[in-house]
Amino acid sequence: MNKRRIAVTLASCASMVGFGLVAAEPAAAAATSPEGACGAGYSRLQSVGMGWSSQNQEYSARTYLLYSSATGNNCVVTMRSPGWYGNGTELIEAGVQAQGGSLKKDRGNYKYYAGPVYVKAVNTCVRYVGGVQYVDNGVFWDSYTSPYGWCG
């Protein structure tokens, strides 16, 4: 392979990588809502705020439980509030469990949200969990586990 062909191949690869990064932005932008994160056809069932900041008088994150009647799947996502977007070092988690099944959870150092996490639960009750690490005169962890419900 000659030097010119190598240069063209490298340039093509670099442009594809760059295009991939640009193409990924709309998907990230669409996930500014729990419906955007879970996908089309999901409706909110419940949400709970976590990580109350006495300084800012707001929750640092909110965990959402959603359901799709078309698929029979529940979806859970924990989203940071706009003023609380992380830098990728703070933990955040989302999880869901069908009664009698195992807990499916996504936990990591994410800037915007954890999840989506899905479980099929037709005619089965589910519970959901969420957690967030936040700073408010110290570093804290706040979490929530719902009781079983939403037995649809």
Rosetta constraint file for C-alpha pairs under 8 A:
AtomPair CA 1 CA 5 HARMONIC 6.44 0.50
AtomPair CA 1 CA 6 HARMONIC 6.84 0.50
AtomPair CA 2 CA 6 HARMONIC 6.43 0.50
AtomPair CA 3 CA 7 HARMONIC 6.20 0.50
AtomPair CA 4 CA 8 HARMONIC 6.23 0.50
AtomPair CA 5 CA 9 HARMONIC 6.04 0.50
AtomPair CA 6 CA 10 HARMONIC 6.09 0.50
AtomPair CA 7 CA 11 HARMONIC 6.06 0.50
AtomPair CA 8 CA 12 HARMONIC 6.07 0.50
AtomPair CA 9 CA 13 HARMONIC 6.20 0.50
AtomPair CA 10 CA 14 HARMONIC 6.09 0.50
AtomPair CA 11 CA 15 HARMONIC 6.15 0.50
AtomPair CA 12 CA 16 HARMONIC 6.22 0.50
AtomPair CA 13 CA 17 HARMONIC 6.20 0.50
AtomPair CA 14 CA 18 HARMONIC 6.11 0.50
AtomPair CA 15 CA 19 HARMONIC 5.95 0.50
AtomPair CA 16 CA 20 HARMONIC 6.05 0.50
AtomPair CA 17 CA 21 HARMONIC 6.38 0.50
AtomPair CA 18 CA 22 HARMONIC 6.36 0.50
AtomPair CA 19 CA 23 HARMONIC 5.92 0.50
AtomPair CA 20 CA 24 HARMONIC 6.14 0.50
AtomPair CA 21 CA 25 HARMONIC 6.84 0.50
AtomPair CA 23 CA 27 HARMONIC 7.88 0.50
AtomPair CA 24 CA 28 HARMONIC 6.59 0.50
AtomPair CA 25 CA 29 HARMONIC 6.10 0.50
AtomPair CA 26 CA 30 HARMONIC 6.03 0.50
AtomPair CA 27 CA 31 HARMONIC 6.55 0.50
AtomPair CA 28 CA 32 HARMONIC 7.56 0.50
AtomPair CA 30 CA 36 HARMONIC 5.27 0.50
AtomPair CA 30 CA 37 HARMONIC 7.26 0.50
AtomPair CA 31 CA 35 HARMONIC 7.48 0.50
AtomPair CA 31 CA 36 HARMONIC 4.36 0.50
AtomPair CA 31 CA 37 HARMONIC 4.55 0.50
AtomPair CA 32 CA 36 HARMONIC 6.44 0.50
AtomPair CA 32 CA 37 HARMONIC 7.37 0.50
AtomPair CA 33 CA 37 HARMONIC 6.41 0.50
AtomPair CA 34 CA 38 HARMONIC 6.09 0.50
AtomPair CA 34 CA 64 HARMONIC 6.70 0.50
AtomPair CA 34 CA 66 HARMONIC 7.93 0.50
AtomPair CA 34 CA 77 HARMONIC 6.33 0.50
AtomPair CA 34 CA 79 HARMONIC 7.56 0.50
AtomPair CA 35 CA 39 HARMONIC 5.65 0.50
AtomPair CA 35 CA 40 HARMONIC 6.81 0.50
AtomPair CA 35 CA 41 HARMONIC 7.98 0.50
AtomPair CA 35 CA 42 HARMONIC 5.99 0.50
AtomPair CA 35 CA 43 HARMONIC 7.00 0.50
AtomPair CA 35 CA 44 HARMONIC 7.74 0.50
AtomPair CA 35 CA 66 HARMONIC 7.84 0.50
AtomPair CA 36 CA 40 HARMONIC 7.29 0.50
AtomPair CA 37 CA 77 HARMONIC 7.32 0.50
AtomPair CA 37 CA 115 HARMONIC 7.73 0.50
AtomPair CA 37 CA 116 HARMONIC 6.18 0.50
AtomPair CA 38 CA 42 HARMONIC 6.73 0.50
AtomPair CA 38 CA 66 HARMONIC 7.92 0.50
AtomPair CA 38 CA 75 HARMONIC 6.23 0.50
AtomPair CA 38 CA 76 HARMONIC 7.69 0.50
AtomPair CA 38 CA 77 HARMONIC 7.57 0.50
AtomPair CA 38 CA 116 HARMONIC 5.68 0.50
AtomPair CA 41 CA 68 HARMONIC 5.62 0.50
AtomPair CA 41 CA 69 HARMONIC 7.74 0.50
AtomPair CA 41 CA 70 HARMONIC 7.24 0.50
AtomPair CA 42 CA 66 HARMONIC 5.80 0.50
AtomPair CA 42 CA 67 HARMONIC 5.14 0.50
AtomPair CA 42 CA 68 HARMONIC 4.52 0.50
AtomPair CA 42 CA 69 HARMONIC 7.76 0.50
AtomPair CA 42 CA 75 HARMONIC 7.87 0.50
AtomPair CA 43 CA 66 HARMONIC 5.19 0.50
AtomPair CA 43 CA 67 HARMONIC 5.43 0.50
AtomPair CA 43 CA 68 HARMONIC 6.48 0.50
AtomPair CA 44 CA 64 HARMONIC 6.98 0.50
AtomPair CA 44 CA 65 HARMONIC 6.03 0.50
AtomPair CA 44 CA 66 HARMONIC 4.33 0.50
AtomPair CA 44 CA 67 HARMONIC 6.63 0.50
AtomPair CA 45 CA 64 HARMONIC 7.66 0.50
AtomPair CA 45 CA 65 HARMONIC 5.59 0.50
AtomPair CA 45 CA 66 HARMONIC 5.27 0.50
AtomPair CA 45 CA 67 HARMONIC 6.86 0.50
AtomPair CA 46 CA 64 HARMONIC 5.98 0.50
AtomPair CA 46 CA 65 HARMONIC 5.38 0.50
AtomPair CA 46 CA 66 HARMONIC 7.24 0.50
AtomPair CA 47 CA 62 HARMONIC 6.57 0.50
AtomPair CA 47 CA 63 HARMONIC 5.44 0.50
AtomPair CA 47 CA 64 HARMONIC 4.35 0.50
AtomPair CA 47 CA 65 HARMONIC 6.16 0.50
AtomPair CA 48 CA 62 HARMONIC 5.50 0.50
AtomPair CA 48 CA 63 HARMONIC 5.47 0.50
AtomPair CA 48 CA 64 HARMONIC 6.81 0.50
AtomPair CA 48 CA 144 HARMONIC 7.93 0.50
AtomPair CA 49 CA 59 HARMONIC 5.67 0.50
AtomPair CA 49 CA 60 HARMONIC 7.62 0.50
AtomPair CA 49 CA 61 HARMONIC 5.91 0.50
AtomPair CA 49 CA 62 HARMONIC 4.27 0.50
AtomPair CA 49 CA 63 HARMONIC 6.53 0.50
AtomPair CA 50 CA 59 HARMONIC 5.53 0.50
AtomPair CA 50 CA 60 HARMONIC 6.34 0.50
AtomPair CA 50 CA 61 HARMONIC 5.47 0.50
AtomPair CA 50 CA 62 HARMONIC 5.86 0.50
AtomPair CA 50 CA 63 HARMONIC 7.75 0.50
AtomPair CA 50 CA 131 HARMONIC 7.10 0.50
AtomPair CA 50 CA 132 HARMONIC 6.91 0.50
AtomPair CA 50 CA 142 HARMONIC 5.97 0.50
AtomPair CA 50 CA 143 HARMONIC 6.57 0.50
AtomPair CA 50 CA 144 HARMONIC 7.48 0.50
AtomPair CA 51 CA 59 HARMONIC 5.23 0.50
AtomPair CA 51 CA 60 HARMONIC 5.08 0.50
AtomPair CA 51 CA 61 HARMONIC 6.42 0.50
AtomPair CA 51 CA 132 HARMONIC 6.52 0.50
AtomPair CA 51 CA 133 HARMONIC 7.35 0.50
AtomPair CA 51 CA 134 HARMONIC 6.34 0.50
AtomPair CA 51 CA 140 HARMONIC 7.79 0.50
AtomPair CA 51 CA 141 HARMONIC 7.22 0.50
AtomPair CA 51 CA 142 HARMONIC 5.36 0.50
AtomPair CA 51 CA 143 HARMONIC 7.93 0.50
AtomPair CA 52 CA 57 HARMONIC 7.01 0.50
AtomPair CA 52 CA 58 HARMONIC 5.69 0.50
AtomPair CA 52 CA 59 HARMONIC 4.35 0.50
AtomPair CA 52 CA 60 HARMONIC 6.24 0.50
AtomPair CA 53 CA 57 HARMONIC 5.38 0.50
AtomPair CA 53 CA 58 HARMONIC 5.55 0.50
AtomPair CA 53 CA 59 HARMONIC 6.08 0.50
AtomPair CA 53 CA 60 HARMONIC 6.92 0.50
AtomPair CA 53 CA 136 HARMONIC 5.82 0.50
AtomPair CA 54 CA 58 HARMONIC 7.41 0.50
AtomPair CA 54 CA 136 HARMONIC 7.18 0.50
AtomPair CA 55 CA 136 HARMONIC 6.82 0.50
AtomPair CA 59 CA 81 HARMONIC 7.09 0.50
AtomPair CA 60 CA 80 HARMONIC 5.84 0.50
AtomPair CA 60 CA 81 HARMONIC 5.30 0.50
AtomPair CA 60 CA 83 HARMONIC 7.66 0.50
AtomPair CA 60 CA 84 HARMONIC 5.62 0.50
AtomPair CA 60 CA 132 HARMONIC 7.72 0.50
AtomPair CA 60 CA 134 HARMONIC 6.81 0.50
AtomPair CA 61 CA 78 HARMONIC 6.71 0.50
AtomPair CA 61 CA 79 HARMONIC 5.45 0.50
AtomPair CA 61 CA 80 HARMONIC 4.06 0.50
AtomPair CA 61 CA 81 HARMONIC 5.04 0.50
AtomPair CA 61 CA 84 HARMONIC 7.58 0.50
AtomPair CA 61 CA 132 HARMONIC 6.71 0.50
AtomPair CA 62 CA 78 HARMONIC 5.55 0.50
AtomPair CA 62 CA 79 HARMONIC 5.50 0.50
AtomPair CA 62 CA 80 HARMONIC 6.51 0.50
AtomPair CA 62 CA 81 HARMONIC 7.22 0.50
AtomPair CA 62 CA 130 HARMONIC 7.99 0.50
AtomPair CA 63 CA 76 HARMONIC 7.03 0.50
AtomPair CA 63 CA 77 HARMONIC 5.73 0.50
AtomPair CA 63 CA 78 HARMONIC 4.04 0.50
AtomPair CA 63 CA 79 HARMONIC 6.34 0.50
AtomPair CA 63 CA 94 HARMONIC 7.03 0.50
AtomPair CA 63 CA 129 HARMONIC 7.58 0.50
AtomPair CA 63 CA 130 HARMONIC 5.62 0.50
AtomPair CA 63 CA 131 HARMONIC 7.88 0.50
AtomPair CA 64 CA 76 HARMONIC 5.53 0.50
AtomPair CA 64 CA 77 HARMONIC 5.48 0.50
AtomPair CA 64 CA 78 HARMONIC 6.22 0.50
AtomPair CA 65 CA 74 HARMONIC 7.00 0.50
AtomPair CA 65 CA 75 HARMONIC 5.89 0.50
AtomPair CA 65 CA 76 HARMONIC 4.76 0.50
AtomPair CA 65 CA 77 HARMONIC 7.05 0.50
AtomPair CA 65 CA 128 HARMONIC 6.93 0.50
AtomPair CA 66 CA 74 HARMONIC 5.58 0.50
AtomPair CA 66 CA 75 HARMONIC 5.04 0.50
AtomPair CA 66 CA 76 HARMONIC 6.27 0.50
AtomPair CA 67 CA 72 HARMONIC 7.11 0.50
AtomPair CA 67 CA 73 HARMONIC 5.88 0.50
AtomPair CA 67 CA 74 HARMONIC 4.39 0.50
AtomPair CA 67 CA 75 HARMONIC 6.12 0.50
AtomPair CA 68 CA 72 HARMONIC 5.60 0.50
AtomPair CA 68 CA 73 HARMONIC 5.54 0.50
AtomPair CA 68 CA 74 HARMONIC 6.47 0.50
AtomPair CA 69 CA 73 HARMONIC 7.33 0.50
AtomPair CA 71 CA 120 HARMONIC 7.78 0.50
AtomPair CA 72 CA 120 HARMONIC 5.66 0.50
AtomPair CA 72 CA 121 HARMONIC 6.06 0.50
AtomPair CA 72 CA 122 HARMONIC 5.38 0.50
AtomPair CA 73 CA 118 HARMONIC 6.29 0.50
AtomPair CA 73 CA 119 HARMONIC 5.43 0.50
AtomPair CA 73 CA 120 HARMONIC 4.22 0.50
AtomPair CA 73 CA 121 HARMONIC 5.98 0.50
AtomPair CA 73 CA 122 HARMONIC 7.51 0.50
AtomPair CA 74 CA 96 HARMONIC 7.82 0.50
AtomPair CA 74 CA 118 HARMONIC 5.56 0.50
AtomPair CA 74 CA 119 HARMONIC 5.40 0.50
AtomPair CA 74 CA 120 HARMONIC 6.24 0.50
AtomPair CA 74 CA 121 HARMONIC 6.79 0.50
AtomPair CA 75 CA 96 HARMONIC 7.37 0.50
AtomPair CA 75 CA 116 HARMONIC 6.19 0.50
AtomPair CA 75 CA 117 HARMONIC 5.45 0.50
AtomPair CA 75 CA 118 HARMONIC 4.53 0.50
AtomPair CA 75 CA 119 HARMONIC 6.73 0.50
AtomPair CA 76 CA 94 HARMONIC 6.08 0.50
AtomPair CA 76 CA 95 HARMONIC 6.10 0.50
AtomPair CA 76 CA 96 HARMONIC 6.30 0.50
AtomPair CA 76 CA 115 HARMONIC 6.49 0.50
AtomPair CA 76 CA 116 HARMONIC 5.57 0.50
AtomPair CA 76 CA 117 HARMONIC 5.27 0.50
AtomPair CA 76 CA 118 HARMONIC 6.67 0.50
AtomPair CA 76 CA 128 HARMONIC 6.96 0.50
AtomPair CA 77 CA 94 HARMONIC 5.42 0.50
AtomPair CA 77 CA 95 HARMONIC 7.56 0.50
AtomPair CA 77 CA 113 HARMONIC 6.89 0.50
AtomPair CA 77 CA 114 HARMONIC 5.76 0.50
AtomPair CA 77 CA 115 HARMONIC 4.72 0.50
AtomPair CA 77 CA 116 HARMONIC 4.87 0.50
AtomPair CA 77 CA 117 HARMONIC 6.64 0.50
AtomPair CA 77 CA 130 HARMONIC 7.91 0.50
AtomPair CA 78 CA 92 HARMONIC 7.23 0.50
AtomPair CA 78 CA 93 HARMONIC 6.38 0.50
AtomPair CA 78 CA 94 HARMONIC 5.37 0.50
AtomPair CA 78 CA 113 HARMONIC 5.45 0.50
AtomPair CA 78 CA 114 HARMONIC 5.28 0.50
AtomPair CA 78 CA 115 HARMONIC 6.72 0.50
AtomPair CA 78 CA 130 HARMONIC 6.15 0.50
AtomPair CA 78 CA 131 HARMONIC 7.50 0.50
AtomPair CA 79 CA 112 HARMONIC 6.05 0.50
AtomPair CA 79 CA 113 HARMONIC 4.31 0.50
AtomPair CA 79 CA 114 HARMONIC 6.68 0.50
AtomPair CA 80 CA 84 HARMONIC 5.83 0.50
AtomPair CA 80 CA 85 HARMONIC 5.81 0.50
AtomPair CA 80 CA 86 HARMONIC 7.83 0.50
AtomPair CA 80 CA 111 HARMONIC 7.88 0.50
AtomPair CA 80 CA 112 HARMONIC 5.51 0.50
AtomPair CA 80 CA 113 HARMONIC 5.94 0.50
AtomPair CA 81 CA 85 HARMONIC 6.65 0.50
AtomPair CA 85 CA 111 HARMONIC 5.57 0.50
AtomPair CA 85 CA 112 HARMONIC 5.56 0.50
AtomPair CA 86 CA 90 HARMONIC 6.22 0.50
AtomPair CA 86 CA 110 HARMONIC 6.93 0.50
AtomPair CA 86 CA 111 HARMONIC 4.28 0.50
AtomPair CA 86 CA 112 HARMONIC 6.58 0.50
AtomPair CA 87 CA 110 HARMONIC 7.62 0.50
AtomPair CA 87 CA 111 HARMONIC 5.39 0.50
AtomPair CA 88 CA 109 HARMONIC 4.96 0.50
AtomPair CA 88 CA 110 HARMONIC 4.86 0.50
AtomPair CA 88 CA 111 HARMONIC 4.68 0.50
AtomPair CA 89 CA 109 HARMONIC 5.08 0.50
AtomPair CA 89 CA 110 HARMONIC 7.14 0.50
AtomPair CA 89 CA 111 HARMONIC 7.74 0.50
AtomPair CA 90 CA 108 HARMONIC 7.91 0.50
AtomPair CA 90 CA 109 HARMONIC 5.11 0.50
AtomPair CA 90 CA 110 HARMONIC 6.87 0.50
AtomPair CA 90 CA 111 HARMONIC 7.61 0.50
AtomPair CA 90 CA 132 HARMONIC 7.73 0.50
AtomPair CA 90 CA 133 HARMONIC 5.61 0.50
AtomPair CA 90 CA 134 HARMONIC 7.09 0.50
AtomPair CA 91 CA 107 HARMONIC 6.88 0.50
AtomPair CA 91 CA 108 HARMONIC 5.30 0.50
AtomPair CA 91 CA 109 HARMONIC 4.50 0.50
AtomPair CA 91 CA 110 HARMONIC 6.68 0.50
AtomPair CA 91 CA 131 HARMONIC 7.93 0.50
AtomPair CA 91 CA 132 HARMONIC 5.94 0.50
AtomPair CA 91 CA 133 HARMONIC 5.25 0.50
AtomPair CA 92 CA 107 HARMONIC 5.77 0.50
AtomPair CA 92 CA 108 HARMONIC 5.81 0.50
AtomPair CA 92 CA 109 HARMONIC 6.28 0.50
AtomPair CA 92 CA 110 HARMONIC 6.51 0.50
AtomPair CA 92 CA 113 HARMONIC 7.00 0.50
AtomPair CA 92 CA 114 HARMONIC 5.94 0.50
AtomPair CA 92 CA 130 HARMONIC 7.62 0.50
AtomPair CA 92 CA 131 HARMONIC 5.53 0.50
AtomPair CA 92 CA 132 HARMONIC 4.38 0.50
AtomPair CA 92 CA 133 HARMONIC 6.22 0.50
AtomPair CA 93 CA 105 HARMONIC 7.06 0.50
AtomPair CA 93 CA 106 HARMONIC 5.52 0.50
AtomPair CA 93 CA 107 HARMONIC 4.15 0.50
AtomPair CA 93 CA 108 HARMONIC 6.54 0.50
AtomPair CA 93 CA 113 HARMONIC 7.93 0.50
AtomPair CA 93 CA 114 HARMONIC 5.21 0.50
AtomPair CA 93 CA 115 HARMONIC 7.31 0.50
AtomPair CA 93 CA 129 HARMONIC 7.80 0.50
AtomPair CA 93 CA 130 HARMONIC 5.29 0.50
AtomPair CA 93 CA 131 HARMONIC 4.99 0.50
AtomPair CA 93 CA 132 HARMONIC 6.46 0.50
AtomPair CA 94 CA 105 HARMONIC 5.71 0.50
AtomPair CA 94 CA 106 HARMONIC 5.45 0.50
AtomPair CA 94 CA 107 HARMONIC 6.57 0.50
AtomPair CA 94 CA 114 HARMONIC 5.58 0.50
AtomPair CA 94 CA 115 HARMONIC 5.69 0.50
AtomPair CA 94 CA 116 HARMONIC 7.44 0.50
AtomPair CA 94 CA 117 HARMONIC 6.89 0.50
AtomPair CA 94 CA 128 HARMONIC 7.63 0.50
AtomPair CA 94 CA 129 HARMONIC 5.71 0.50
AtomPair CA 94 CA 130 HARMONIC 4.47 0.50
AtomPair CA 94 CA 131 HARMONIC 6.71 0.50
AtomPair CA 95 CA 103 HARMONIC 6.69 0.50
AtomPair CA 95 CA 104 HARMONIC 5.41 0.50
AtomPair CA 95 CA 105 HARMONIC 4.00 0.50
AtomPair CA 95 CA 106 HARMONIC 6.21 0.50
AtomPair CA 95 CA 115 HARMONIC 7.55 0.50
AtomPair CA 95 CA 117 HARMONIC 6.02 0.50
AtomPair CA 95 CA 128 HARMONIC 5.61 0.50
AtomPair CA 95 CA 129 HARMONIC 4.92 0.50
AtomPair CA 95 CA 130 HARMONIC 6.29 0.50
AtomPair CA 96 CA 103 HARMONIC 5.84 0.50
AtomPair CA 96 CA 104 HARMONIC 5.52 0.50
AtomPair CA 96 CA 105 HARMONIC 6.58 0.50
AtomPair CA 96 CA 117 HARMONIC 6.69 0.50
AtomPair CA 96 CA 118 HARMONIC 6.97 0.50
AtomPair CA 96 CA 119 HARMONIC 6.73 0.50
AtomPair CA 96 CA 126 HARMONIC 6.96 0.50
AtomPair CA 96 CA 127 HARMONIC 5.84 0.50
AtomPair CA 96 CA 128 HARMONIC 4.32 0.50
AtomPair CA 96 CA 129 HARMONIC 6.18 0.50
AtomPair CA 97 CA 101 HARMONIC 6.26 0.50
AtomPair CA 97 CA 102 HARMONIC 5.95 0.50
AtomPair CA 97 CA 103 HARMONIC 4.51 0.50
AtomPair CA 97 CA 104 HARMONIC 6.15 0.50
AtomPair CA 97 CA 119 HARMONIC 6.88 0.50
AtomPair CA 97 CA 126 HARMONIC 5.48 0.50
AtomPair CA 97 CA 127 HARMONIC 5.45 0.50
AtomPair CA 97 CA 128 HARMONIC 6.33 0.50
AtomPair CA 98 CA 102 HARMONIC 7.15 0.50
AtomPair CA 98 CA 103 HARMONIC 7.56 0.50
AtomPair CA 98 CA 119 HARMONIC 6.77 0.50
AtomPair CA 98 CA 120 HARMONIC 7.54 0.50
AtomPair CA 98 CA 121 HARMONIC 5.97 0.50
AtomPair CA 98 CA 124 HARMONIC 6.46 0.50
AtomPair CA 98 CA 125 HARMONIC 5.90 0.50
AtomPair CA 98 CA 126 HARMONIC 4.37 0.50
AtomPair CA 98 CA 127 HARMONIC 6.69 0.50
AtomPair CA 99 CA 124 HARMONIC 6.45 0.50
AtomPair CA 99 CA 125 HARMONIC 5.48 0.50
AtomPair CA 99 CA 126 HARMONIC 5.61 0.50
AtomPair CA 99 CA 127 HARMONIC 7.54 0.50
AtomPair CA 99 CA 148 HARMONIC 7.15 0.50
AtomPair CA 104 CA 117 HARMONIC 6.75 0.50
AtomPair CA 104 CA 118 HARMONIC 7.60 0.50
AtomPair CA 104 CA 119 HARMONIC 7.61 0.50
AtomPair CA 105 CA 115 HARMONIC 7.76 0.50
AtomPair CA 105 CA 117 HARMONIC 6.50 0.50
AtomPair CA 106 CA 114 HARMONIC 6.03 0.50
AtomPair CA 106 CA 115 HARMONIC 5.58 0.50
AtomPair CA 106 CA 116 HARMONIC 7.74 0.50
AtomPair CA 106 CA 117 HARMONIC 6.73 0.50
AtomPair CA 107 CA 114 HARMONIC 6.44 0.50
AtomPair CA 107 CA 115 HARMONIC 8.00 0.50
AtomPair CA 108 CA 114 HARMONIC 7.14 0.50
AtomPair CA 110 CA 114 HARMONIC 6.55 0.50
AtomPair CA 121 CA 125 HARMONIC 6.86 0.50
AtomPair CA 121 CA 126 HARMONIC 7.06 0.50
AtomPair CA 121 CA 151 HARMONIC 7.91 0.50
AtomPair CA 121 CA 152 HARMONIC 7.43 0.50
AtomPair CA 122 CA 151 HARMONIC 7.76 0.50
AtomPair CA 122 CA 152 HARMONIC 5.88 0.50
AtomPair CA 123 CA 151 HARMONIC 5.74 0.50
AtomPair CA 123 CA 152 HARMONIC 4.77 0.50
AtomPair CA 124 CA 150 HARMONIC 7.94 0.50
AtomPair CA 124 CA 151 HARMONIC 4.99 0.50
AtomPair CA 124 CA 152 HARMONIC 6.24 0.50
AtomPair CA 125 CA 148 HARMONIC 5.79 0.50
AtomPair CA 125 CA 149 HARMONIC 5.05 0.50
AtomPair CA 125 CA 150 HARMONIC 5.48 0.50
AtomPair CA 125 CA 151 HARMONIC 3.86 0.50
AtomPair CA 125 CA 152 HARMONIC 6.91 0.50
AtomPair CA 126 CA 148 HARMONIC 5.14 0.50
AtomPair CA 126 CA 149 HARMONIC 5.56 0.50
AtomPair CA 126 CA 150 HARMONIC 6.12 0.50
AtomPair CA 126 CA 151 HARMONIC 6.67 0.50
AtomPair CA 127 CA 145 HARMONIC 7.19 0.50
AtomPair CA 127 CA 146 HARMONIC 5.40 0.50
AtomPair CA 127 CA 147 HARMONIC 5.70 0.50
AtomPair CA 127 CA 148 HARMONIC 4.54 0.50
AtomPair CA 127 CA 149 HARMONIC 6.34 0.50
AtomPair CA 127 CA 150 HARMONIC 7.98 0.50
AtomPair CA 128 CA 145 HARMONIC 5.91 0.50
AtomPair CA 128 CA 146 HARMONIC 5.53 0.50
AtomPair CA 128 CA 147 HARMONIC 7.89 0.50
AtomPair CA 129 CA 143 HARMONIC 7.33 0.50
AtomPair CA 129 CA 144 HARMONIC 5.48 0.50
AtomPair CA 129 CA 145 HARMONIC 4.43 0.50
AtomPair CA 129 CA 146 HARMONIC 6.42 0.50
AtomPair CA 130 CA 143 HARMONIC 5.53 0.50
AtomPair CA 130 CA 144 HARMONIC 5.38 0.50
AtomPair CA 130 CA 145 HARMONIC 6.79 0.50
AtomPair CA 131 CA 141 HARMONIC 7.04 0.50
AtomPair CA 131 CA 142 HARMONIC 5.56 0.50
AtomPair CA 131 CA 143 HARMONIC 3.93 0.50
AtomPair CA 131 CA 144 HARMONIC 6.32 0.50
AtomPair CA 132 CA 141 HARMONIC 5.73 0.50
AtomPair CA 132 CA 142 HARMONIC 5.56 0.50
AtomPair CA 132 CA 143 HARMONIC 6.42 0.50
AtomPair CA 133 CA 139 HARMONIC 7.01 0.50
AtomPair CA 133 CA 140 HARMONIC 5.58 0.50
AtomPair CA 133 CA 141 HARMONIC 4.43 0.50
AtomPair CA 133 CA 142 HARMONIC 6.53 0.50
AtomPair CA 134 CA 139 HARMONIC 5.77 0.50
AtomPair CA 134 CA 140 HARMONIC 5.44 0.50
AtomPair CA 134 CA 141 HARMONIC 6.46 0.50
AtomPair CA 135 CA 139 HARMONIC 4.50 0.50
AtomPair CA 135 CA 140 HARMONIC 6.17 0.50
AtomPair CA 136 CA 140 HARMONIC 7.46 0.50
